[in-house]
Amino acid sequence: MGTWGSGNFESDTALDHLSLVTDRLVTDITDAMTGDPVALEPDEYWGVAVPCNVELLHTLAQAGRTTGLPAPETIESWKQTFMTIWERTIDELEPSPAHKEERRSVLVRTFDDLTEDARREAAH
């Protein structure tokens, strides 16, 4: 189809690029979830980057810029894995009770938002 408009995402090349970006985010999350659990601890790189990637996918989905999100069950599995590690290790960092509760809430919401995006995508 080529180019159908003047917008940044209104061409086949732009959508191919967006697909690569989305695939990279999903692959990075999947690899982190199946890798060394220590890498997902709250003070480790993937313990910080995974929620960022999940939120980036959600942001793209909300803008109507994603296709091929993982199944909702996959995202729920990611959430379970991530939160189990987080709950097991967060106290070692001695967060205040308020920060711990607020951060837990943000993490749960982050995964839940993407799960809902995936459900909407699957319904179409």
Secondary structure, DSSP 8 states (H G I E B T S, - for coil): --B-SSSTT-BHHHHHHHHHHHHHHHHHHHHHHHS-GGGGSTTSHHHHHHHHHHHHHHHHHHTT-------HHHHHHHHHHHHHHHHHHGGGG---HHHHHHHHHHHHHHHHHHHHHHHHHHH-
